[in-house]
Amino acid sequence: MTLAISQMEALWFLPFVLPICIWVAWSDLREMRIPNVSVLALAGVFVVVGLAQVAMDVMAFSTWYMRLAQLVIVLIAGFIITSIGLAGAGDSKFAAAMAPFVAPGDYLLFLTLFAAVLIGSWITHRGAGMVPAVRRATPDWVSWDRGKLFPMGVALAGALVVYLALGAMGSGA
C-alpha cells in the first residue's frame, strides 16, 4: 500500500493530532458531543504545523493552501448533511477539521479505512456496553444509553490517527 501523504508530513502531524483525537473520542463517549475547541485545535494544528512544513520544504505552499480548501468544502458539505439530520454538528465540524490532513490521492483509501474503523469501533462500543464491569467503571458515559446513536467522533478520530500512523511508518510516497 502506498499513501499519497509523505512520511515526513505524517511524522510532523501525528504527535499533535494524537492527543486531540484521544480527547475527541473520550468526550464523545462520555458526553456524545465533540467540543468546538477541539475542532479549532485540530484545524490550528494543520495551519501552524502545515506552515512549518512549508517553511522546511516538507510540503509545498500550494499543497497546504489546497488542503485548507478541503476543510472549507467538507465544512459546507457537513453543514448540509447536518441540516438534513444525517449527522451531528460536532461530527461534521470535526470531519471538516480532519480534511486537510488527508492527501487528495488518499481519499478512497481513507474512506475505506474510516469504514473499517467505524465498524470496529461500533462493535467494540456495543460489546463493551454489555460488560457489567465496563459499565460500572464508566457510569457517567452518555453514549451507553443513546439507543441507535453512536459516538461517531470515536471512529473519525480513530481513522485519522490510523491514517497518519500508516503514513508515519513509511507507507507513504
Backbone torsions as a table, in degrees:
resi	resn	phi	psi	omega
1	MET	NA	129.1	177.1
2	THR	-117.3	127.3	179.3
3	LEU	-97.7	152.2	177.4
4	ALA	-78.9	-26.2	176.9
5	ILE	-70.9	138.0	-179.9
6	SER	-78.5	155.7	178.4
7	GLN	-59.6	-41.3	-178.5
8	MET	-65.1	-42.1	176.4
9	GLU	-57.0	-50.0	-177.7
10	ALA	-62.0	-41.6	179.5
11	LEU	-63.6	-35.8	177.9
12	TRP	-69.8	-41.4	-175.2
13	PHE	-78.2	-40.2	-169.4
14	LEU	-53.9	-45.7	-178.0
15	PRO	-62.9	-26.3	179.8
16	PHE	-88.1	-34.2	-177.8
17	VAL	-75.2	-38.4	-174.9
18	LEU	-54.8	-51.6	-179.1
19	PRO	-64.7	-33.4	178.2
20	ILE	-66.8	-41.6	179.6
21	CYS	-66.4	-37.4	175.5
22	ILE	-62.8	-45.0	178.3
23	TRP	-58.9	-45.7	-179.2
24	VAL	-63.4	-46.9	-179.4
25	ALA	-61.6	-46.6	-179.2
26	TRP	-61.9	-46.0	-179.5
27	SER	-63.1	-40.8	-179.4
28	ASP	-68.7	-36.8	176.1
29	LEU	-65.4	-45.5	-176.4
30	ARG	-72.9	-43.8	-169.1
31	GLU	-120.2	-6.1	-173.8
32	MET	56.1	42.2	175.2
33	ARG	-153.2	148.5	177.4
34	ILE	-109.7	117.4	-177.4
35	PRO	-61.6	136.9	177.9
36	ASN	-57.1	-35.8	-178.4
37	VAL	-64.9	-29.7	176.8
38	SER	-70.6	-35.3	176.9
39	VAL	-65.8	-44.8	178.1
40	LEU	-64.6	-38.1	178.3
41	ALA	-62.7	-43.9	-179.8
42	LEU	-64.8	-44.5	177.3
43	ALA	-62.5	-40.4	178.2
44	GLY	-62.4	-37.6	176.5
45	VAL	-59.7	-44.4	179.8
46	PHE	-63.7	-44.5	-178.2
47	VAL	-61.0	-52.4	-173.8
48	VAL	-73.4	-52.5	-178.0
49	VAL	-68.9	-35.3	175.9
50	GLY	-62.5	-43.0	176.9
51	LEU	-65.1	-36.1	175.3
52	ALA	-62.8	-39.0	177.7
53	GLN	-65.2	-37.7	176.8
54	VAL	-62.7	-45.4	-179.4
55	ALA	-63.2	-30.4	-178.7
56	MET	-96.5	10.2	-179.6
57	ASP	60.1	30.4	174.0
58	VAL	-85.4	-35.6	-179.5
59	MET	-133.2	140.8	176.5
60	ALA	-74.3	148.2	178.9
61	PHE	-59.1	-39.5	179.9
62	SER	-63.2	-34.5	176.9
63	THR	-67.1	-46.0	179.5
64	TRP	-59.2	-46.3	-177.9
65	TYR	-64.9	-43.0	179.6
66	MET	-67.6	-34.3	177.1
67	ARG	-67.3	-32.6	174.1
68	LEU	-65.6	-34.3	176.0
69	ALA	-62.7	-34.2	176.2
70	GLN	-59.2	-40.3	178.4
71	LEU	-58.1	-46.8	-178.4
72	VAL	-64.4	-43.2	-179.3
73	ILE	-63.4	-45.6	180.0
74	VAL	-68.5	-34.0	176.8
75	LEU	-63.1	-44.1	178.5
76	ILE	-64.7	-45.8	177.8
77	ALA	-61.4	-41.7	179.1
78	GLY	-64.0	-37.6	178.0
79	PHE	-61.9	-43.1	179.2
80	ILE	-66.1	-45.7	-179.1
81	ILE	-62.6	-41.0	177.6
82	THR	-67.5	-40.2	-179.0
83	SER	-61.0	-32.5	179.4
84	ILE	-94.9	7.3	171.2
85	GLY	82.7	19.8	-178.8
86	LEU	-90.3	-15.4	179.9
87	ALA	-153.8	160.1	176.6
88	GLY	-78.3	155.9	-179.1
89	ALA	-62.7	-41.0	179.4
90	GLY	-63.6	-40.8	178.1
91	ASP	-61.9	-44.4	-179.2
92	SER	-65.4	-41.9	179.1
93	LYS	-67.0	-40.4	179.3
94	PHE	-66.7	-39.6	176.6
95	ALA	-59.9	-39.6	177.7
96	ALA	-64.2	-42.7	179.4
97	ALA	-67.1	-27.9	177.8
98	MET	-74.6	-30.9	-170.2
99	ALA	-51.2	-42.6	-177.4
100	PRO	-66.4	-18.0	-178.8
101	PHE	-78.4	-16.8	-176.8
102	VAL	-95.4	119.7	178.8
103	ALA	-67.1	140.3	-178.1
104	PRO	-53.1	-34.5	178.9
105	GLY	-71.0	-8.0	-177.3
106	ASP	-107.8	8.1	-175.5
107	TYR	-54.1	-53.4	-177.0
108	LEU	-64.1	-42.9	177.7
109	LEU	-60.8	-43.5	-179.3
110	PHE	-64.8	-41.7	178.9
111	LEU	-64.1	-36.8	176.1
112	THR	-66.1	-44.3	177.3
113	LEU	-61.2	-44.3	178.3
114	PHE	-60.3	-42.8	179.5
115	ALA	-60.9	-43.0	179.4
116	ALA	-65.3	-43.5	179.5
117	VAL	-66.6	-38.2	178.6
118	LEU	-61.7	-47.5	179.2
119	ILE	-61.8	-46.8	-179.9
120	GLY	-63.0	-42.2	-178.9
121	SER	-72.4	-33.7	177.4
122	TRP	-65.4	-46.7	179.0
123	ILE	-62.2	-43.9	-179.9
124	THR	-64.0	-45.0	-179.8
125	HIS	-62.4	-47.9	-179.2
126	ARG	-65.6	-40.8	178.7
127	GLY	-66.0	-45.7	179.8
128	ALA	-63.4	-33.4	179.6
129	GLY	-66.1	-17.0	178.9
130	MET	-92.8	-3.8	-179.2
131	VAL	-92.9	115.1	-176.7
132	PRO	-55.1	-39.3	-179.3
133	ALA	-64.1	-38.1	178.4
134	VAL	-67.6	-43.5	179.4
135	ARG	-62.8	-39.5	178.8
136	ARG	-67.1	-35.5	-179.5
137	ALA	-73.8	-21.0	-177.7
138	THR	-132.0	55.7	-173.7
139	PRO	-67.1	-22.5	-176.3
140	ASP	-92.0	4.5	179.9
141	TRP	-74.7	116.7	-179.7
142	VAL	-67.6	-30.0	-174.7
143	SER	-63.4	-20.0	179.8
144	TRP	-66.1	-33.0	-170.6
145	ASP	-116.7	37.1	-179.4
146	ARG	-106.7	21.0	176.9
147	GLY	60.6	-122.2	-177.5
148	LYS	-78.4	-14.6	-179.0
149	LEU	-69.1	144.5	-178.4
150	PHE	-129.8	140.6	177.7
151	PRO	-72.5	86.0	-174.2
152	MET	-61.8	-21.7	177.4
153	GLY	-59.6	-28.1	177.3
154	VAL	-62.8	-47.8	-178.8
155	ALA	-71.4	-41.0	179.3
156	LEU	-62.1	-50.0	-179.3
157	ALA	-64.0	-42.7	179.7
158	GLY	-61.6	-42.5	-179.9
159	ALA	-64.3	-41.1	179.4
160	LEU	-64.8	-43.2	179.6
161	VAL	-63.8	-45.4	179.6
162	VAL	-62.6	-43.2	179.0
163	TYR	-59.0	-49.1	-179.8
164	LEU	-67.9	-35.4	177.8
165	ALA	-65.1	-41.3	175.7
166	LEU	-60.7	-43.6	177.6
167	GLY	-63.6	-40.5	-179.8
168	ALA	-67.1	-27.6	179.4
169	MET	-78.6	-0.7	176.0
170	GLY	97.5	14.9	177.0
171	SER	-78.0	-7.1	-178.6
172	GLY	-82.1	176.0	-178.4
173	ALA	-73.8	NA	NA
